[in-house]
Amino acid sequence: MARSNKPIVWGLFAAGGTLSAFIFPAVVFVIGFGVTLGFYSPDVFSYERMQALAANPLGKLCLFAPTFLIIWHAAHRLRITAHDFGIRADGLVAALCYGSAAVGTVAMIYALFIA
C-alpha cells in the first residue's frame, strides 16, 4: 500500500476550519462590537498593548498557531474550489496553493520569531 500525505493535509484543513468557525466569530464580536458598544475600553486594543502581546513568547505562539492553521485551511479550500471551477491541473494547483501556504508560514515565522 502506497503512503499518502492526505492525512496531514486533511488534518491541517480540519483544524483550520474548526478554528475559523468557532474562534473568529468570537474575535469579531469582541473587537468589532465589544468596543463599539462600550463593553471594553478602546485602550484594551491599543497599539502598545498589541505590541506587547506580539513581543511576549506566549503571545507569539497565540498569534502563530491559529494563523498557521487558517492559512493551510485556505490553501486546501482554494485547491478544491479550483477543481470545482473546472481547473483539472491538480498537481499545478496543489503546488501553487500549498506552496503559497508554505511561503506564508515561513514569512510568519520570520516576522514573529526572527525579526
PLY file of the C-alpha trace (Angstrom):
ply
format ascii 1.0
element vertex 115
property float x
property float y
property float z
element edge 114
property int vertex1
property int vertex2
end_header
0.00 0.00 0.00
1.36 3.40 -1.00
1.89 6.05 1.63
-0.08 9.24 1.28
0.25 12.80 2.56
-3.53 13.21 2.63
-3.93 12.73 6.42
-1.51 15.63 7.05
-3.32 17.92 4.62
-6.76 16.93 5.89
-5.66 17.37 9.49
-4.46 20.92 8.86
-7.61 21.63 6.83
-9.91 20.34 9.57
-8.08 22.15 12.37
-8.06 25.43 10.45
-11.73 25.10 9.55
-12.70 24.35 13.12
-10.69 27.29 14.40
-12.10 29.69 11.84
-15.64 28.52 12.52
-15.52 28.68 16.32
-12.88 31.21 17.30
-13.08 34.03 14.79
-16.78 34.87 15.23
-15.96 35.48 18.89
-12.95 37.61 17.91
-15.11 39.64 15.53
-17.70 40.15 18.26
-15.17 41.20 20.90
-13.20 43.54 18.65
-15.98 44.74 16.35
-18.91 45.04 18.70
-17.43 44.91 22.20
-15.52 48.17 21.87
-18.22 49.85 19.78
-20.97 49.03 22.27
-18.82 50.02 25.24
-18.24 46.55 26.74
-14.47 47.14 26.56
-12.32 50.23 26.72
-10.67 51.19 23.40
-7.35 51.10 25.27
-7.62 47.31 25.50
-6.71 47.04 21.81
-4.23 49.92 21.67
-1.05 49.66 19.63
1.13 49.46 22.72
-0.82 46.53 24.17
-0.86 44.66 20.87
2.89 45.28 20.51
3.42 43.85 23.99
1.36 40.80 23.03
3.46 40.23 19.92
6.67 40.64 21.91
5.75 38.01 24.50
6.76 34.42 23.58
3.36 33.04 24.60
1.66 35.85 22.67
3.71 34.96 19.60
2.54 31.38 19.87
-1.07 32.53 20.30
-0.73 34.61 17.13
1.14 31.94 15.16
-0.93 28.80 15.82
-4.38 29.96 14.65
-2.98 31.90 11.71
-0.87 28.91 10.62
-3.88 26.58 10.67
-6.16 29.01 8.86
-3.56 29.61 6.11
-3.42 25.86 5.43
-7.21 25.59 5.59
-7.50 28.35 3.00
-4.91 26.69 0.75
-6.83 23.43 0.69
-10.15 25.20 0.20
-8.70 27.13 -2.77
-7.43 23.88 -4.29
-10.86 22.27 -4.02
-12.55 25.42 -5.36
-10.24 25.44 -8.40
-11.25 21.83 -9.08
-14.93 22.77 -8.75
-14.42 25.55 -11.31
-13.07 23.02 -13.80
-9.33 23.54 -13.44
-8.10 19.97 -13.77
-4.34 20.59 -13.48
-4.44 19.35 -9.90
-0.69 18.95 -9.50
-0.01 22.53 -10.50
-2.91 23.91 -8.45
-1.83 21.90 -5.40
1.75 23.12 -5.78
0.60 26.74 -6.05
-1.85 26.56 -3.15
0.31 24.61 -0.73
3.44 26.42 -1.86
1.75 29.74 -1.08
0.74 28.42 2.33
4.31 27.30 2.97
5.68 30.72 1.95
3.11 32.40 4.21
4.10 30.15 7.09
7.81 30.87 6.63
7.11 34.60 6.38
5.06 34.47 9.57
7.79 32.55 11.39
10.32 35.13 10.26
8.13 38.08 11.26
7.18 36.69 14.68
10.21 34.76 15.85
13.28 36.01 13.95
12.88 39.69 13.05
0 1
1 2
2 3
3 4
4 5
5 6
6 7
7 8
8 9
9 10
10 11
11 12
12 13
13 14
14 15
15 16
16 17
17 18
18 19
19 20
20 21
21 22
22 23
23 24
24 25
25 26
26 27
27 28
28 29
29 30
30 31
31 32
32 33
33 34
34 35
35 36
36 37
37 38
38 39
39 40
40 41
41 42
42 43
43 44
44 45
45 46
46 47
47 48
48 49
49 50
50 51
51 52
52 53
53 54
54 55
55 56
56 57
57 58
58 59
59 60
60 61
61 62
62 63
63 64
64 65
65 66
66 67
67 68
68 69
69 70
70 71
71 72
72 73
73 74
74 75
75 76
76 77
77 78
78 79
79 80
80 81
81 82
82 83
83 84
84 85
85 86
86 87
87 88
88 89
89 90
90 91
91 92
92 93
93 94
94 95
95 96
96 97
97 98
98 99
99 100
100 101
101 102
102 103
103 104
104 105
105 106
106 107
107 108
108 109
109 110
110 111
111 112
112 113
113 114
